[in-house]
Amino acid sequence: MKVILFVLAFIGAQVIHAQELQGKFTVVATRVSTQVDKKVFQTLQTALNNLINNRKWSNHTYQPQEKIKCNFLLTIDEDKGSNVYKASLTVQAARPIYNSMYESPIINFQDNDVLFKYVEFQPVEFNENRVQGNDPLAANLTAAVAYYVYIILGMDGDSFAPRGGDPYFQKAQNIVNNAPEGSSIFGWKAFDGLRNRYKLVEGLVDSRFTLVHDAIYSYYRNGMDNFFDNESLARTSLYNALGFLNTVNQNNPNSMIVQFFFQGKSNELLKAFSKADQQLKTQARDLLIKLDLTNANSYKELK
């Protein structure tokens, strides 16, 4: 009997710890009219936290220490009436670095095109077989959240194993291909602006961008994870990652995926190359200025 109870307890523990994310979802609605009951957004926040943390997103079992730390911030920008809201969604996720207490950013991105409908206590669910749900506007928020969960899982997977993120990027692409549609819904189509969900996942599944996966693996597993044991090897691997991305950029100028990769990494890169020998430091600086235009002035410090 004790053995049976032990086995059941073990299985229960595995179920409890099966989820992949250690996430925090915050909804901010300070810009919404005071006529709207703000309790609605607290209810929505609770439901979204349950969605990301309690849903099983993959077939893999994650131990508590392996869960991916992430933050989602949904900022309600406008009340469109009839329980419809326009919002921006900020997504951040980090990856622990071997033999250190440091966590390296794998995603730091803001999506400004999230339009959705929400009535308090309505189910906040995601069904990958029915991405549009019964109401495209109601489903648009959960589709966007699920999309970025799979992007997080994919980036994390790529950082630990060559092409380890492929299954998750395919799931993200499936959401794009079956995304909610409507005259006021944006972000899922190739022509919905210069930076959108379509173009982001394109950079992760299209064969033209294959070297992006080599860059992710080289940057994290061969680079950041080696700083404790071999700084020289680690910096060389970081530089190799920049080389892969430079080739991608030359073949596909101004591609979104290259810009996406660098968001949130400028301080990390500056510290990583600050102690490099002069030749490597100069080479890294020149590539960084070319690839990460937003932070070009910062990289000029690498003299």
TIMI-181017 format. One record per residue (C-alpha): residue number from 1; residue in one letter; x, y, z. Coordinates in steps of 0.02 Angstrom, whole numbers, plus 50000, padded with zeros to 5 digits. Example, Ala and Ser with C-alpha at 12.3 -4.5 7.8 and 13.67 -1.06 7.14 Angstrom:
! residues 2
<vexpa pos="1" code="a" xx="50615" yy="49775" zz="50390"/>
<vexpa pos="2" code="s" xx="50684" yy="49947" zz="50357"/>
END
This chain:
! residues 303
<vexpa pos="1" code="m" xx="50000" yy="50000" zz="50000"/>
<vexpa pos="2" code="k" xx="50142" yy="50119" zz="50043"/>
<vexpa pos="3" code="v" xx="50223" yy="50082" zz="49875"/>
<vexpa pos="4" code="i" xx="50061" yy="50123" zz="49785"/>
<vexpa pos="5" code="l" xx="50043" yy="50286" zz="49880"/>
<vexpa pos="6" code="f" xx="50224" yy="50331" zz="49842"/>
<vexpa pos="7" code="v" xx="50198" yy="50298" zz="49656"/>
<vexpa pos="8" code="l" xx="50038" yy="50401" zz="49653"/>
<vexpa pos="9" code="a" xx="50125" yy="50542" zz="49746"/>
<vexpa pos="10" code="f" xx="50270" yy="50536" zz="49622"/>
<vexpa pos="11" code="i" xx="50152" yy="50541" zz="49473"/>
<vexpa pos="12" code="g" xx="50059" yy="50685" zz="49552"/>
<vexpa pos="13" code="a" xx="50221" yy="50780" zz="49578"/>
<vexpa pos="14" code="q" xx="50268" yy="50752" zz="49396"/>
<vexpa pos="15" code="v" xx="50100" yy="50822" zz="49340"/>
<vexpa pos="16" code="i" xx="50118" yy="50973" zz="49453"/>
<vexpa pos="17" code="h" xx="50292" yy="51009" zz="49386"/>
<vexpa pos="18" code="a" xx="50254" yy="50966" zz="49204"/>
<vexpa pos="19" code="q" xx="50217" yy="51142" zz="49146"/>
<vexpa pos="20" code="e" xx="50355" yy="51231" zz="49053"/>
<vexpa pos="21" code="l" xx="50341" yy="51411" zz="49109"/>
<vexpa pos="22" code="q" xx="50368" yy="51507" zz="49269"/>
<vexpa pos="23" code="g" xx="50277" yy="51658" zz="49206"/>
<vexpa pos="24" code="k" xx="50197" yy="51817" zz="49269"/>
<vexpa pos="25" code="f" xx="50059" yy="51899" zz="49170"/>
<vexpa pos="26" code="t" xx="50016" yy="52079" zz="49213"/>
<vexpa pos="27" code="v" xx="49872" yy="52180" zz="49141"/>
<vexpa pos="28" code="v" xx="49885" yy="52369" zz="49154"/>
<vexpa pos="29" code="a" xx="49730" yy="52472" zz="49115"/>
<vexpa pos="30" code="t" xx="49772" yy="52647" zz="49180"/>
<vexpa pos="31" code="r" xx="49730" yy="52724" zz="49011"/>
<vexpa pos="32" code="v" xx="49554" yy="52654" zz="49008"/>
<vexpa pos="33" code="s" xx="49406" yy="52765" zz="49051"/>
<vexpa pos="34" code="t" xx="49351" yy="52766" zz="49233"/>
<vexpa pos="35" code="q" xx="49179" yy="52713" zz="49171"/>
<vexpa pos="36" code="v" xx="49250" yy="52539" zz="49141"/>
<vexpa pos="37" code="d" xx="49253" yy="52427" zz="49295"/>
<vexpa pos="38" code="k" xx="49438" yy="52392" zz="49322"/>
<vexpa pos="39" code="k" xx="49395" yy="52230" zz="49410"/>
<vexpa pos="40" code="v" xx="49368" yy="52158" zz="49237"/>
<vexpa pos="41" code="f" xx="49554" yy="52172" zz="49202"/>
<vexpa pos="42" code="q" xx="49601" yy="52091" zz="49367"/>
<vexpa pos="43" code="t" xx="49493" yy="51943" zz="49319"/>
<vexpa pos="44" code="l" xx="49574" yy="51940" zz="49148"/>
<vexpa pos="45" code="q" xx="49747" yy="51947" zz="49226"/>
<vexpa pos="46" code="t" xx="49709" yy="51796" zz="49337"/>
<vexpa pos="47" code="a" xx="49642" yy="51699" zz="49188"/>
<vexpa pos="48" code="l" xx="49796" yy="51738" zz="49082"/>
<vexpa pos="49" code="n" xx="49914" yy="51686" zz="49222"/>
<vexpa pos="50" code="n" xx="49822" yy="51521" zz="49233"/>
<vexpa pos="51" code="l" xx="49833" yy="51500" zz="49045"/>
<vexpa pos="52" code="i" xx="50021" yy="51520" zz="49030"/>
<vexpa pos="53" code="n" xx="50069" yy="51430" zz="49189"/>
<vexpa pos="54" code="n" xx="49944" yy="51288" zz="49202"/>
<vexpa pos="55" code="r" xx="49921" yy="51235" zz="49022"/>
<vexpa pos="56" code="k" xx="50036" yy="51098" zz="48954"/>
<vexpa pos="57" code="w" xx="50120" yy="51173" zz="48802"/>
<vexpa pos="58" code="s" xx="50232" yy="51027" zz="48751"/>
<vexpa pos="59" code="n" xx="50262" yy="50841" zz="48773"/>
<vexpa pos="60" code="h" xx="50416" yy="50871" zz="48880"/>
<vexpa pos="61" code="t" xx="50424" yy="50863" zz="49068"/>
<vexpa pos="62" code="y" xx="50508" yy="51013" zz="49150"/>
<vexpa pos="63" code="q" xx="50576" yy="51002" zz="49326"/>
<vexpa pos="64" code="p" xx="50544" yy="51156" zz="49435"/>
<vexpa pos="65" code="q" xx="50721" yy="51221" zz="49409"/>
<vexpa pos="66" code="e" xx="50704" yy="51199" zz="49221"/>
<vexpa pos="67" code="k" xx="50550" yy="51306" zz="49199"/>
<vexpa pos="68" code="i" xx="50574" yy="51456" zz="49086"/>
<vexpa pos="69" code="k" xx="50557" yy="51622" zz="49175"/>
<vexpa pos="70" code="c" xx="50453" yy="51746" zz="49077"/>
<vexpa pos="71" code="n" xx="50347" yy="51901" zz="49094"/>
<vexpa pos="72" code="f" xx="50199" yy="51960" zz="48992"/>
<vexpa pos="73" code="l" xx="50136" yy="52138" zz="49008"/>
<vexpa pos="74" code="l" xx="49970" yy="52180" zz="48925"/>
<vexpa pos="75" code="t" xx="49945" yy="52368" zz="48920"/>
<vexpa pos="76" code="i" xx="49769" yy="52419" zz="48875"/>
<vexpa pos="77" code="d" xx="49789" yy="52572" zz="48764"/>
<vexpa pos="78" code="e" xx="49609" yy="52605" zz="48714"/>
<vexpa pos="79" code="d" xx="49431" yy="52554" zz="48753"/>
<vexpa pos="80" code="k" xx="49348" yy="52531" zz="48583"/>
<vexpa pos="81" code="g" xx="49176" yy="52500" zz="48659"/>
<vexpa pos="82" code="s" xx="49070" yy="52342" zz="48664"/>
<vexpa pos="83" code="n" xx="49202" yy="52255" zz="48772"/>
<vexpa pos="84" code="v" xx="49334" yy="52274" zz="48636"/>
<vexpa pos="85" code="y" xx="49507" yy="52339" zz="48682"/>
<vexpa pos="86" code="k" xx="49665" yy="52388" zz="48590"/>
<vexpa pos="87" code="a" xx="49824" yy="52341" zz="48681"/>
<vexpa pos="88" code="s" xx="50011" yy="52314" zz="48669"/>
<vexpa pos="89" code="l" xx="50092" yy="52154" zz="48730"/>
<vexpa pos="90" code="t" xx="50270" yy="52153" zz="48798"/>
<vexpa pos="91" code="v" xx="50353" yy="51983" zz="48809"/>
<vexpa pos="92" code="q" xx="50514" yy="51948" zz="48903"/>
<vexpa pos="93" code="a" xx="50599" yy="51783" zz="48940"/>
<vexpa pos="94" code="a" xx="50769" yy="51734" zz="49010"/>
<vexpa pos="95" code="r" xx="50881" yy="51582" zz="49008"/>
<vexpa pos="96" code="p" xx="50997" yy="51529" zz="49151"/>
<vexpa pos="97" code="i" xx="51181" yy="51523" zz="49107"/>
<vexpa pos="98" code="y" xx="51283" yy="51373" zz="49162"/>
<vexpa pos="99" code="n" xx="51391" yy="51389" zz="49318"/>
<vexpa pos="100" code="s" xx="51323" yy="51561" zz="49362"/>
<vexpa pos="101" code="m" xx="51176" yy="51653" zz="49439"/>
<vexpa pos="102" code="y" xx="51158" yy="51754" zz="49280"/>
<vexpa pos="103" code="e" xx="51007" yy="51743" zz="49166"/>
<vexpa pos="104" code="s" xx="51025" yy="51794" zz="48985"/>
<vexpa pos="105" code="p" xx="50878" yy="51870" zz="48891"/>
<vexpa pos="106" code="i" xx="50808" yy="51762" zz="48752"/>
<vexpa pos="107" code="i" xx="50659" yy="51875" zz="48711"/>
<vexpa pos="108" code="n" xx="50625" yy="52058" zz="48743"/>
<vexpa pos="109" code="f" xx="50490" yy="52112" zz="48622"/>
<vexpa pos="110" code="q" xx="50338" yy="52225" zz="48613"/>
<vexpa pos="111" code="d" xx="50190" yy="52188" zz="48500"/>
<vexpa pos="112" code="n" xx="50083" yy="52344" zz="48475"/>
<vexpa pos="113" code="d" xx="49940" yy="52264" zz="48377"/>
<vexpa pos="114" code="v" xx="49834" yy="52164" zz="48497"/>
<vexpa pos="115" code="l" xx="49649" yy="52197" zz="48477"/>
<vexpa pos="116" code="f" xx="49533" yy="52086" zz="48576"/>
<vexpa pos="117" code="k" xx="49361" yy="52065" zz="48653"/>
<vexpa pos="118" code="y" xx="49339" yy="52014" zz="48833"/>
<vexpa pos="119" code="v" xx="49185" yy="51999" zz="48943"/>
<vexpa pos="120" code="e" xx="49222" yy="51964" zz="49125"/>
<vexpa pos="121" code="f" xx="49225" yy="51779" zz="49169"/>
<vexpa pos="122" code="q" xx="49219" yy="51722" zz="48988"/>
<vexpa pos="123" code="p" xx="49334" yy="51570" zz="48964"/>
<vexpa pos="124" code="v" xx="49514" yy="51617" zz="48922"/>
<vexpa pos="125" code="e" xx="49571" yy="51464" zz="48828"/>
<vexpa pos="126" code="f" xx="49674" yy="51414" zz="48679"/>
<vexpa pos="127" code="n" xx="49635" yy="51271" zz="48561"/>
<vexpa pos="128" code="e" xx="49770" yy="51243" zz="48430"/>
<vexpa pos="129" code="n" xx="49643" yy="51148" zz="48323"/>
<vexpa pos="130" code="r" xx="49523" yy="51297" zz="48326"/>
<vexpa pos="131" code="v" xx="49633" yy="51450" zz="48339"/>
<vexpa pos="132" code="q" xx="49492" yy="51566" zz="48283"/>
<vexpa pos="133" code="g" xx="49370" yy="51499" zz="48412"/>
<vexpa pos="134" code="n" xx="49189" yy="51551" zz="48402"/>
<vexpa pos="135" code="d" xx="49229" yy="51737" zz="48400"/>
<vexpa pos="136" code="p" xx="49389" yy="51796" zz="48312"/>
<vexpa pos="137" code="l" xx="49402" yy="51953" zz="48419"/>
<vexpa pos="138" code="a" xx="49385" yy="51853" zz="48580"/>
<vexpa pos="139" code="a" xx="49511" yy="51724" zz="48518"/>
<vexpa pos="140" code="n" xx="49638" yy="51852" zz="48456"/>
<vexpa pos="141" code="l" xx="49714" yy="51882" zz="48628"/>
<vexpa pos="142" code="t" xx="49739" yy="51699" zz="48673"/>
<vexpa pos="143" code="a" xx="49805" yy="51664" zz="48498"/>
<vexpa pos="144" code="a" xx="49936" yy="51801" zz="48520"/>
<vexpa pos="145" code="v" xx="49984" yy="51740" zz="48693"/>
<vexpa pos="146" code="a" xx="49999" yy="51559" zz="48635"/>
<vexpa pos="147" code="y" xx="50102" yy="51616" zz="48485"/>
<vexpa pos="148" code="y" xx="50230" yy="51702" zz="48597"/>
<vexpa pos="149" code="v" xx="50233" yy="51555" zz="48718"/>
<vexpa pos="150" code="y" xx="50286" yy="51445" zz="48573"/>
<vexpa pos="151" code="i" xx="50415" yy="51574" zz="48517"/>
<vexpa pos="152" code="i" xx="50486" yy="51572" zz="48695"/>
<vexpa pos="153" code="l" xx="50492" yy="51382" zz="48698"/>
<vexpa pos="154" code="g" xx="50572" yy="51379" zz="48526"/>
<vexpa pos="155" code="m" xx="50707" yy="51505" zz="48568"/>
<vexpa pos="156" code="d" xx="50745" yy="51413" zz="48729"/>
<vexpa pos="157" code="g" xx="50751" yy="51246" zz="48637"/>
<vexpa pos="158" code="d" xx="50869" yy="51315" zz="48504"/>
<vexpa pos="159" code="s" xx="50983" yy="51382" zz="48639"/>
<vexpa pos="160" code="f" xx="51010" yy="51209" zz="48715"/>
<vexpa pos="161" code="a" xx="51015" yy="51097" zz="48561"/>
<vexpa pos="162" code="p" xx="51041" yy="51122" zz="48373"/>
<vexpa pos="163" code="r" xx="50869" yy="51153" zz="48298"/>
<vexpa pos="164" code="g" xx="50794" yy="51109" zz="48467"/>
<vexpa pos="165" code="g" xx="50658" yy="51240" zz="48444"/>
<vexpa pos="166" code="d" xx="50590" yy="51178" zz="48278"/>
<vexpa pos="167" code="p" xx="50432" yy="51093" zz="48346"/>
<vexpa pos="168" code="y" xx="50380" yy="51251" zz="48437"/>
<vexpa pos="169" code="f" xx="50415" yy="51367" zz="48291"/>
<vexpa pos="170" code="q" xx="50305" yy="51254" zz="48186"/>
<vexpa pos="171" code="k" xx="50165" yy="51273" zz="48314"/>
<vexpa pos="172" code="a" xx="50186" yy="51461" zz="48309"/>
<vexpa pos="173" code="q" xx="50174" yy="51456" zz="48120"/>
<vexpa pos="174" code="n" xx="50017" yy="51351" zz="48133"/>
<vexpa pos="175" code="i" xx="49938" yy="51489" zz="48237"/>
<vexpa pos="176" code="v" xx="49987" yy="51617" zz="48104"/>
<vexpa pos="177" code="n" xx="49914" yy="51509" zz="47966"/>
<vexpa pos="178" code="n" xx="49750" yy="51488" zz="48060"/>
<vexpa pos="179" code="a" xx="49745" yy="51655" zz="48150"/>
<vexpa pos="180" code="p" xx="49586" yy="51750" zz="48190"/>
<vexpa pos="181" code="e" xx="49530" yy="51859" zz="48046"/>
<vexpa pos="182" code="g" xx="49434" yy="52023" zz="48042"/>
<vexpa pos="183" code="s" xx="49441" yy="52196" zz="47968"/>
<vexpa pos="184" code="s" xx="49514" yy="52267" zz="48129"/>
<vexpa pos="185" code="i" xx="49632" yy="52123" zz="48172"/>
<vexpa pos="186" code="f" xx="49814" yy="52153" zz="48127"/>
<vexpa pos="187" code="g" xx="49983" yy="52069" zz="48149"/>
<vexpa pos="188" code="w" xx="49953" yy="51899" zz="48070"/>
<vexpa pos="189" code="k" xx="49977" yy="51942" zz="47886"/>
<vexpa pos="190" code="a" xx="50136" yy="51978" zz="47788"/>
<vexpa pos="191" code="f" xx="50073" yy="52151" zz="47741"/>
<vexpa pos="192" code="d" xx="50024" yy="52204" zz="47918"/>
<vexpa pos="193" code="g" xx="50167" yy="52327" zz="47940"/>
<vexpa pos="194" code="l" xx="50355" yy="52300" zz="47941"/>
<vexpa pos="195" code="r" xx="50363" yy="52202" zz="48105"/>
<vexpa pos="196" code="n" xx="50228" yy="52076" zz="48138"/>
<vexpa pos="197" code="r" xx="50197" yy="51897" zz="48195"/>
<vexpa pos="198" code="y" xx="50200" yy="51831" zz="48018"/>
<vexpa pos="199" code="k" xx="50373" yy="51901" zz="47982"/>
<vexpa pos="200" code="l" xx="50444" yy="51849" zz="48149"/>
<vexpa pos="201" code="v" xx="50399" yy="51665" zz="48132"/>
<vexpa pos="202" code="e" xx="50448" yy="51671" zz="47948"/>
<vexpa pos="203" code="g" xx="50624" yy="51709" zz="48008"/>
<vexpa pos="204" code="l" xx="50619" yy="51552" zz="48115"/>
<vexpa pos="205" code="v" xx="50546" yy="51425" zz="47993"/>
<vexpa pos="206" code="d" xx="50595" yy="51484" zz="47819"/>
<vexpa pos="207" code="s" xx="50751" yy="51399" zz="47746"/>
<vexpa pos="208" code="r" xx="50821" yy="51569" zz="47697"/>
<vexpa pos="209" code="f" xx="50853" yy="51601" zz="47882"/>
<vexpa pos="210" code="t" xx="50928" yy="51433" zz="47931"/>
<vexpa pos="211" code="l" xx="51086" yy="51514" zz="48000"/>
<vexpa pos="212" code="v" xx="50981" yy="51603" zz="48132"/>
<vexpa pos="213" code="h" xx="50967" yy="51437" zz="48224"/>
<vexpa pos="214" code="d" xx="51155" yy="51412" zz="48215"/>
<vexpa pos="215" code="a" xx="51174" yy="51587" zz="48286"/>
<vexpa pos="216" code="i" xx="51058" yy="51552" zz="48433"/>
<vexpa pos="217" code="y" xx="51148" yy="51390" zz="48478"/>
<vexpa pos="218" code="s" xx="51321" yy="51465" zz="48455"/>
<vexpa pos="219" code="y" xx="51274" yy="51617" zz="48559"/>
<vexpa pos="220" code="y" xx="51202" yy="51525" zz="48709"/>
<vexpa pos="221" code="r" xx="51264" yy="51346" zz="48720"/>
<vexpa pos="222" code="n" xx="51437" yy="51372" zz="48645"/>
<vexpa pos="223" code="g" xx="51455" yy="51552" zz="48700"/>
<vexpa pos="224" code="m" xx="51369" yy="51612" zz="48859"/>
<vexpa pos="225" code="d" xx="51373" yy="51440" zz="48942"/>
<vexpa pos="226" code="n" xx="51563" yy="51431" zz="48923"/>
<vexpa pos="227" code="f" xx="51612" yy="51595" zz="49004"/>
<vexpa pos="228" code="f" xx="51648" yy="51514" zz="49172"/>
<vexpa pos="229" code="d" xx="51764" yy="51381" zz="49101"/>
<vexpa pos="230" code="n" xx="51840" yy="51463" zz="48947"/>
<vexpa pos="231" code="e" xx="51811" yy="51648" zz="48914"/>
<vexpa pos="232" code="s" xx="51911" yy="51648" zz="48754"/>
<vexpa pos="233" code="l" xx="51810" yy="51506" zz="48679"/>
<vexpa pos="234" code="a" xx="51649" yy="51588" zz="48738"/>
<vexpa pos="235" code="r" xx="51689" yy="51754" zz="48653"/>
<vexpa pos="236" code="t" xx="51740" yy="51667" zz="48493"/>
<vexpa pos="237" code="s" xx="51572" yy="51577" zz="48492"/>
<vexpa pos="238" code="l" xx="51480" yy="51741" zz="48520"/>
<vexpa pos="239" code="y" xx="51576" yy="51815" zz="48375"/>
<vexpa pos="240" code="n" xx="51532" yy="51664" zz="48267"/>
<vexpa pos="241" code="a" xx="51349" yy="51695" zz="48309"/>
<vexpa pos="242" code="l" xx="51369" yy="51874" zz="48247"/>
<vexpa pos="243" code="g" xx="51446" yy="51806" zz="48088"/>
<vexpa pos="244" code="f" xx="51297" yy="51692" zz="48056"/>
<vexpa pos="245" code="l" xx="51178" yy="51837" zz="48082"/>
<vexpa pos="246" code="n" xx="51282" yy="51948" zz="47969"/>
<vexpa pos="247" code="t" xx="51265" yy="51820" zz="47829"/>
<vexpa pos="248" code="v" xx="51077" yy="51814" zz="47858"/>
<vexpa pos="249" code="n" xx="51070" yy="52003" zz="47852"/>
<vexpa pos="250" code="q" xx="51171" yy="52012" zz="47692"/>
<vexpa pos="251" code="n" xx="51057" yy="51887" zz="47606"/>
<vexpa pos="252" code="n" xx="50897" yy="51960" zz="47681"/>
<vexpa pos="253" code="p" xx="50926" yy="52145" zz="47718"/>
<vexpa pos="254" code="n" xx="50827" yy="52221" zz="47862"/>
<vexpa pos="255" code="s" xx="50747" yy="52056" zz="47909"/>
<vexpa pos="256" code="m" xx="50644" yy="52062" zz="48067"/>
<vexpa pos="257" code="i" xx="50723" yy="51908" zz="48145"/>
<vexpa pos="258" code="v" xx="50895" yy="51989" zz="48156"/>
<vexpa pos="259" code="q" xx="50823" yy="52141" zz="48244"/>
<vexpa pos="260" code="f" xx="50723" yy="52026" zz="48357"/>
<vexpa pos="261" code="f" xx="50878" yy="51929" zz="48408"/>
<vexpa pos="262" code="f" xx="50970" yy="52082" zz="48473"/>
<vexpa pos="263" code="q" xx="50831" yy="52160" zz="48576"/>
<vexpa pos="264" code="g" xx="50882" yy="52164" zz="48758"/>
<vexpa pos="265" code="k" xx="51060" yy="52102" zz="48726"/>
<vexpa pos="266" code="s" xx="51163" yy="52261" zz="48702"/>
<vexpa pos="267" code="n" xx="51228" yy="52273" zz="48882"/>
<vexpa pos="268" code="e" xx="51267" yy="52088" zz="48884"/>
<vexpa pos="269" code="l" xx="51365" yy="52101" zz="48722"/>
<vexpa pos="270" code="l" xx="51460" yy="52254" zz="48779"/>
<vexpa pos="271" code="k" xx="51515" yy="52164" zz="48938"/>
<vexpa pos="272" code="a" xx="51558" yy="52005" zz="48844"/>
<vexpa pos="273" code="f" xx="51674" yy="52090" zz="48720"/>
<vexpa pos="274" code="s" xx="51744" yy="52225" zz="48834"/>
<vexpa pos="275" code="k" xx="51886" yy="52111" zz="48890"/>
<vexpa pos="276" code="a" xx="51920" yy="52034" zz="48719"/>
<vexpa pos="277" code="d" xx="52086" yy="52060" zz="48633"/>
<vexpa pos="278" code="q" xx="52093" yy="52214" zz="48523"/>
<vexpa pos="279" code="q" xx="52070" yy="52123" zz="48358"/>
<vexpa pos="280" code="l" xx="51915" yy="52026" zz="48413"/>
<vexpa pos="281" code="k" xx="51846" yy="52179" zz="48500"/>
<vexpa pos="282" code="t" xx="51861" yy="52283" zz="48342"/>
<vexpa pos="283" code="q" xx="51785" yy="52147" zz="48232"/>
<vexpa pos="284" code="a" xx="51640" yy="52123" zz="48352"/>
<vexpa pos="285" code="r" xx="51610" yy="52310" zz="48365"/>
<vexpa pos="286" code="d" xx="51602" yy="52330" zz="48176"/>
<vexpa pos="287" code="l" xx="51476" yy="52188" zz="48159"/>
<vexpa pos="288" code="l" xx="51369" yy="52248" zz="48303"/>
<vexpa pos="289" code="i" xx="51359" yy="52425" zz="48235"/>
<vexpa pos="290" code="k" xx="51302" yy="52354" zz="48069"/>
<vexpa pos="291" code="l" xx="51178" yy="52227" zz="48138"/>
<vexpa pos="292" code="d" xx="51102" yy="52314" zz="48289"/>
<vexpa pos="293" code="l" xx="51072" yy="52490" zz="48227"/>
<vexpa pos="294" code="t" xx="50966" yy="52538" zz="48378"/>
<vexpa pos="295" code="n" xx="51115" yy="52520" zz="48493"/>
<vexpa pos="296" code="a" xx="51252" yy="52569" zz="48370"/>
<vexpa pos="297" code="n" xx="51312" yy="52716" zz="48475"/>
<vexpa pos="298" code="s" xx="51333" yy="52604" zz="48627"/>
<vexpa pos="299" code="y" xx="51443" yy="52482" zz="48533"/>
<vexpa pos="300" code="k" xx="51562" yy="52622" zz="48486"/>
<vexpa pos="301" code="e" xx="51625" yy="52607" zz="48665"/>
<vexpa pos="302" code="l" xx="51716" yy="52448" zz="48611"/>
<vexpa pos="303" code="k" xx="51876" yy="52538" zz="48563"/>
END
